Amino acid sequence: MSPFKKTKQYSYYWLLLGIFILAGESSAGGISVDAGLTPAENRWMIRVQSRQMGATSQPSTPTRQMKMQAKVFMAAYGLRPNVTLIGMQGLMNREMTMMGAVNESSGLADLNLLIKYLIHRTNTRHQTLGIAATTKFTLPTGEDGFSDDYWSFTPGVYLSLRRGTWAMDASTTFRIQDIFSQQDAMNSGWEYTLDGAIARQLPLDGLKNIALAPVFEINLLIDQGDQSSSAEVSDAESVVFLSPGFKYTYGSLILESLVQVPIWEKIPTTSLEKDTRWRIGFRFMF
């Protein structure tokens, strides 16, 4: 094979590996943000995170590895007491290694626009319960190699329970990929997530408006890519993460960090295994 054809083939594999990682970037998200509780009307929340993730080939396949760092920016605005508008944008930096060849690239990912609607909220002396529904649209605005190149639609349901110093969150989403596709020979892919989190706020003696909260999460991600209509076997990929972390609160500012450890995977032989992920960031409400 000529060097030109080898380079072209590597570029094709690199693109596939990149999309593989990006597909799960907004999933198994980690650190719930009062998922079922919406911000007050006319309030803003800004959230910035640095995320480190990667994937490695299975022992029985040729050596491949991907490392990616993402800077994720989110802005949320309380349009009404029960309606929140959210925008998310990621700046990606990727390094891919295949058979000794290394390729580095960077660029913007697709833009995500969300609407969160508060379905139910109960406030009592002992607890606060919130349930919210979300609708997310992913727009193919990202740069080459960092975009899905199609529109996606993701409905979801979020629940938050606050009882004393304890906090519990749960969420589930279902992403429908390529919603405008008209290819009869292809079945559009989908993605399902189920997340749960528990935390306990620990006030620091003598310090007002300051608290430290250990966080523990469990995240399930099932990802089915676009598949030929004639395919007889599903190539869906499933992974479960256990995710310890912490939140440090000072007034309206929250610092947060999380480590996501994959404890179980069910993937095709040719797919990459998820590496341990970590993320650190802050959020501020005003």
LUMFI-404893 format. One record per residue: residue in one letter; z, y, x of N, C-alpha, C in turn. Coordinates in steps of 0.02 Angstrom, whole numbers, plus 50000, padded with zeros to 5 digits. Example, Ala and Ser with C-alpha at 12.3 -4.5 7.8 and 13.67 -1.06 7.14 Angstrom:
2
A503904971650660503904977550615503904983550660S503544988850642503574994750684503945000250645
END
This chain:
286
M500004994050043500005000050000500005006250044S499605011250027499555017250067500195021350061P500355025650112500945029950108500935034350047F500335036750027500295041049968500505037349905K500265031149898500435027249839501175025649838K501475024149898502185022749901502585028849879T502385034749904502745040849886502705042149812K502115040949782502025041949711502445037149671Q502485030849695502885025849660503625027549664Y503855029749723504555031749729504715037549683S504265042349678504375048149635504455045949562Y504055040949542504105038449474504795035249462Y505025031049510505675027949503506235033049503W506175038049547506685043349549506735046949482L506165048249450506165051649385506525047349334L506395040749333506725036349286507475036149298L507685035849362508395035749377508725042249355G508385047749364508665054149344508775054549270I508295052249231508365052349158508915047549137F508995041949173509525037149158510215040449162I510325044449214510965047749222511045053349171L510515057449162510565063249118510675061149046A510415055249026510495053048957511225052448936G511645050648984512355050048968512775055948990E512455061149012512825066849039513265070148987S513015070948928513415074348877513815069348836S513785062948854514145057948817514755055748857A515195051948824515815050048856516115056148889G516125061648850516235068248879516895069248914G517425066648888518055067548921518395074148902I519055074048900519485079648885519275083148820S519545080648765519395083648700519655090848696V519275095148664519465102148657519675103248585D520265100748567520485101348497519905099748451A519625093848461518965092148432518915093548357G519455092048320519415093048248519665099848225L519855104148271520115110848255519615116048278T519425120548234518935125648253519285132148273P518985136148318519295142448339519335147348280A519785152048287519865157148235519235161448230E519155164648173518565168848162518545174448213N517945175848238517815181048287518145179948355R518345173748369518615172048435518095168348476W518105169448541517645166148588518035161248631M517705155848650517985151348701517445149948752I517615150948815517155149448871517425143548909R516995138848924517195132848961516695131549018V516955130449078516545129049136516815122749170Q516365118049186516565111849219516105110249277S516395107149328516005104049382516085096549374R515525093049368515545085849357515195082149414Q515505076949438515225072749491515125065749463M514525063149467514385056449440513865052949483G513775046649470513285042849509513185035849480A512725032249510512585025349489512285021649549T512415015149551512195010949607511875004649580S511365002249616511014996149594511464990049597Q511304985149557511684978949557511504974849620P511964970449642511864966849705511214962849708S510974960449651510384956149650509724959949650T509754966549652509154970749650509094975049713P508484977749727508394982149785508894988049783T509104990149843509604995449848509355002049821R509695004649771509555011149742510215014549728Q510235021049736510845024749722510675031849701M511065034349655510985041249634511665044649633K511675050849659512265055049656512055061549622M512475063949577512295070049541512915074449531Q512815080849542513335085749527513065090449475A513465091749423513255096049368513755101649359K513495107649352513905113349331513735114649257V514215113649213514105114049141514455120249114F514075124349077514335130549048514305129948972M514855131748938514875131348866515185137748838A514895140248784515165145948748515225144148675A515815145348645515925143848574516175150248539Y515925151348478516105157348441516305155548370G516875158048347517105156748279516745161448230L516205158948201515805163148155516195164548091R516525159348066516945159848007517565155548020P518065155947976518665151847987518515144447993N517965142147961517805135047962517135133447995V516835138348028516175137248060516185139748132T515995135448179515965137248249515255136048276L514995140848313514355140048347514475138748421I514115133948449514235131948519513565131248555G513535133648617512955132648660513175129648726M512785124848753512945121548816512335121348860Q512435122848925511885122748974512145119949039G511755115449069511945112349132511475114149189L511765115249248511385116249310511505110149354M510965106449369511035099949401510815100049474N511145095949515510955094749584510975087249595R510415084249617510355076949619510105074549687E510415069049709510185065649771510065058349754M509455055949769509275049049753509045045449816T509275039349824509095035249881508795028749857M508205027049885507885020749866507535017949928M507765011949948507455008550006507415013050067G507965016750078508005021050137507715028050128A507335029150076507035035750063507515039950021V507625046250041508095050650008507705056549978N507875058249916507565063849883508105068149851E508065074749862508545079349832508175084349789S508485086149732508175090949686508715094349646S508545099949615509015103649573508625107249519G508965108949465508645112449410509075112649349L508845116249298509205116749235509075110649191A509585108349156509515102949108509325105849040D509255101548991509075103848923509645107848892L509455112448848509945116648812510195112948750N510855113248739511155110248680511445115648635L511275115448571511535120048521511905116148467L512525118148451512935114348404513215118948350I513315116048292513685119248238514255114448219K514875117148220515455113148200515735115948135Y515845111648087516085113748021516745110248007L517265114147993517915111447979517935108647908I518015102047903518035098747838518725099147807H519235098147848519925097847822520405100147876R520915103847854521445105747900522105106047861T522625102947889523285102947860523785105347912N524175110347894524705112947937525385111947902T525845108347935526515107647910527005109147966R527645108847951528145110148003528105104948059H527875099048042527905093548091527235091948123Q526685093648091526055091648121525475096048097T524935095748135524295098948117523755093748121L523355093248068522805088448065522165092248051G521655090848092521005094048081520445088948085I519965089448039519375085048039518765089548036A518295088548080517695092748083517075088448091A516525090948064515875087848072515445092348117T515025089348158514595093248202513865091048195T513435095648209512715094348213512475097348279K512175093248321511935095648386511185094448392F510845099548416510135099048433510055099948508T509695095248539509525095748610508805097948616L508695103748647508035106648654507745104948722P507105102848726506805100848790506625106948833T507135110748853507025116748893507135115748967G507365109848987507525108549057506915108149101E507045108649166506505108349216506285101049226D505685100249255505405093549267505905089149305G506005083149280506475078549311507185079249285F507325084549247507985085649219507975086549144S507405085149113507325085849041507115079249010D507345078148948507115072348910506395073248886D506165079548883505485081248860505385079748786Y505925079548748505875078848676506505081748643W506455082848578507025085348539507465079548518S508125080748517508605075748494509075078848443F509325074648398509775076748345510395072248347T510995075348349511605071548357512135073748306P512235070148251512795071548207513435068248234G514005071048216514635068248239515215070148195V515765066448202516385067848166516955067948217Y517385072948211517935074048259518595074648221L519115071948251519785072148220520295074048273S520755078648254521295080648299521955080348260L522465077448292523135077148264523625079848315R524015084848295524535087648338525205086448303R525655082948338526315081348310526835082548364G527205088048357527695089748409527345091048475T527565087748527527255088548594526685083548605W526535079348556526005074348563525355076948531A524795074948562524135076748536523695070648540M523325069348486522855063748483522185066148456D521655064048488520975065848468520535059648463A520065059848417519565054448412518915057548391S518365054648413517705057248394517195051548397T516675052348359516115047648361515475051548348T514945049848385514295053248377513735048048379F513175049848350512585045648351511975050048366R511675049048423511115053248444510455049848429I510015053448394509345050948378508855054548424Q508525050848466508085053848516507375054748489D507035059648516506325060848501506215061048425I506545065748391506545065848318505865067648289F505415070548329504755072448303504205067548325S504405061848354503915057048378503535053948320Q502885052948330502465049748279502085043748309Q502385040748360502075035048393502265028548357D501795025548323501925019448285502115013648330A501865013748392501985008148437502665008448471M503055013848460503685014648494504255015748443N504825012948458505435014348421505845019448460S506015025048428506395030248462507075027648482G507315029848541507965027648565508535031048528W509135028548540509735031248509510315030448557E510855033948541511455033648583512065034348538Y512555029948548513165030048508513765030948554T514235035348535514845036248574515455035748528L515995033248557516635032848522517165034648574D517545039948561518035042448610518725043248578G519235041748617519915042848595520325045748652A520795050148635521205053448686521915054448660I522395054048707523085055448690523385059448748A523805064348730524115068548780524805070548756R525225072248804525895074748787526015081148827Q526175086448791526295092848823527005093148850L527065095048914527715095348947527855102648966P528255106148926528425113148942528795113449009L528665118649047529005119649111529595124249100D530185121949118530805125549104530785132649134G530975137449092531035144349115530385148049119L529815144849104529165148049109528845148249039K528745154249013528465154948946527705154148948N527425151248895526705150448887526385146148941I526785142048974526525137649027526715130449010A526245125949017526385118849002525905114449041L526135108449056525725103349090525665097349044A525055094749034524955089248987524555083649021P524875077949037524495072049057524045069749001V523445067549017522945065448967522705058448984F522605054348932522305047748943521775046548889E521185044548911520635043548864520305036748873I519975034548821519535028748824518875030648793N518315029048826517655031348804517175025448803L516825024748747516305019648740515625023048732L515135020748771514455023448767513965017648761I513535017848709512995013048700512345016848699D511885015248744511275019148752510665014448745Q510255015748696509625012048685509045016748697G508655015548749508085019748764507505018348717D506985022548720506375021348681506115014348699Q505885010748648505675003848658505065002248617S504624998048644504034996048608504214992448543S503834993748491503954990648426503904983048429S503534980548478503434973348484503964969848526A504414973748556504934970848598505384966348557E505534960348583505954955548548506684955748569V506824958548629507494958848655507694966048668S508284967948645508534974748655508754975648728D508614981548756508834983048824509374988448823A509764988648769510304993548763510824992548819E511114998048841511624997848893512285000248864S512824996648880513484998348854513974999048912V514425003848907514935004848958515565007648927V516145005448953516795007948931517135011148991F517395017248981517765020849033518495021449013L518945020649062519645022749055519725029149096S520045034249066520005040849097520675044449097P521045044149152521655048049158521505055149182G521925059849162521815066749183522405071049166F522315077649171522855082249154522565088849130K522975092649093522825099449072523415103949090Y523265109649120523775114549137523635120849098T524105122849055524005128449010524425134449032Y524095140249036524435146549049524155151649000G524515152748945524275157248894523625154748863S523095158748868522445156848840522005153348891L522255152248952521875148949004522105141749013I521625137049015521775130049026521365127449084L521715124549134521385121049189521405113649172E520865109949186520825102949166520465098849218S520665092549223520345087949270520385080849241L519875076749256519835070049227519455065549275V519685059249280519335054049318519135048649269Q518485046949267518235041849221518045035549261V518405030149248518315023849284517975018849239P517365016449256517045011349214517395004649222I517645001849167518004995449170517604989649142W517064991249105516644985949076515944988649065E515444984549083514754986449073514344980449050K513874981749006513384976748986512704980048991I512334978349044511714981749059511194976649083P510544978249075510024973849102510074973349178T509784968049206509834966849278509544972549319T509024975749294508684980949333509024987849327S509524988449283509854994949274510374996149328L510565002449336511075004349384511765004049353E512255002049393512945001849371513265008749380K513645010949330513975017449333514515017449387D514545022749426515085023749474515655027749440T516225027949473516775032049448516565039449447R516735042849393516565049949385517195054249387W517105060449405517665065149399517395071849378R517835075749347517655082449326518265086949330I518135093149344518665098149348518385104749321G518805108549286518555114749259519095118749225F518875123849188519355128049152519035130249087R519465132449040519235135548978519695141348960F519395146248928519755152448914519565154848846M520045156848805519915159248738520115166548732F519695170548700519855177648692519575180148626
END
